[in-house]
Amino acid sequence: MMKKIGLALIALVVIGGIYYTTLGSTQIVEEMKKEVNREITEAKESGFIIEDREIKENRERFVINFNDTKKIANYLKDENRGINQSDVELLKGLKVGVEIEYMPTAKDAIACDIYPVTLPKIIYEGLEDNSSIKSIDKIIKDKLLLVHINVNKLLSGFDGYMKDIDMSDESGNFKMKNFVFDGEIEDEKIKNLNQKIQDMSYEVPKQIKMGISNLKVFISNPVDKDYNNNTKYTLESLKVKNESNENFSLAINSISGSSQDTQKGKLANGTAKLNIASIDYTANNEKTLLNNIDFNINMNNIDMDALMELEKMSSDNAENNFSIEQMMPIIKKIVTADIALDIPNISLESITQNGKKINGFKLNVSTKVDKNFDWKLTQNDPLAITNIVDAKMNIEVSKELMNIISSNPQAMMLMMVMQPVDKNGAKVYDLEFSKGSLKVNGKPFI
């Protein structure tokens, strides 16, 4: 959610208007000032309160106040779906300073510094001592959360960075180094966005230390409200170490993934892929290495209007205690759109524990909904709705891994009831759920 807010602020401050390279320097400044004025006017109409505005020849400064969270939520829901009133309510009390410089360099039309002037009230409510309050005050005073943005003269691209962070207090230390980004602008919208973080870490002395290295993220059409975008990311490593107990450490290495979302009309499709080269952890004096983990998922024919209704119902009911009967109209919309969820692959290639290597497992899942389901059945038995979904799952587990699993008494009892079959040296389950009944390897499961 904060990513969407940040992108909205970038668009609010720097994107828009038509720029001609033949304009002189003075004319360029005046043209950009007009554009900023237009964006500020739109921001006011959308619920953002503009305060303390100061205008000079080639510079200006103002503060964006997020107090009118209801109006802001309505605006952001229109611009970036997935944000509801309860999300935006967390920003109440937030004030963001914006400093603009026109024509800062020969190649840039505008440069902006964006930083919090006051943090959300919910953060201050959680503070119990003066030292914590002083730490927050230092963040504000030193502009430790400052983001700098440059936009080129053609308004076709931008780049920037977040200020390096090195914060320490009695509770711990947080560091972030080399957070940079750049992107392309097309038709007054952000077309592509690249983000990189070299290092980020958090440490509580003599307790725990965690950090990530070399995170890279690419997003196409990041502010497209119709969910037409692609995302790619890589992470060199994520490490966690318990410094009070040398018997626990975790290292996740070479993470890579991608996702693609498309929408046509009210229906959206999405795919996601994740690969982890290895997970290395130590616990209770045992060293374990998980090699080559894959996860793929596809979702098709998602009725976005129905999801928006479900989101609104959830937002309007903070306790989430609505009944199946209340959800039934939304479920009908989702089902009649022929929604489908498939997991082509979840797999673990191998496990090495204390020097001994064994093969892992793989599974896949496919689902299908019954568009001709008789909804009258749910009037007397709401749980009859489970008959809507047909699902198939195939699981292949190596014999060595199955032996380890079966050492658990509960797992052993389940395996006695649901016996696998042998196939290509592995233990295999074919599960089929249809019309409320389950079959295991072709046999009804009672």
Secondary structure, DSSP 8 states (H G I E B T S, - for coil): -HHHHHHHHHHHHH--S---TTS-HHHHHHHHHHHHHHHHHHHHHTT-EEEEEEE-SSEEEEEEE---HHHHHHHHHHHSTT--HHHHHTTTT-EEEEEEEES-SSSEEEEEEEEEEE--HHHHHT--SHHHHHHHHHHHHTTTT-EEEEEETTSSEEEEEE--EEEEETTEEEEEEEEEEEEEEETTEEEEEEEEEEEEEEEETTTEEEEEEEEEEEEESTT-TT--EEEEEEEEEEEEEETT-TT-EEEEEEEEEEEEEEEETTEEEEEEEEEEEEEEEEETTEEEEEEEEEEEEEEEEEEHHHHHHHHHHHHH-TT----HHHHHHHHHHHHHTT-EEEEEEEEEEEEEETTEEEEEEEEEEEEEE-TT--TTHHHH-GGGGGGGEEEEEEEEEEHHHHHHHTTSHHHHHHHHHS--EEETTEEEEEEEEETTEEEETTEE--
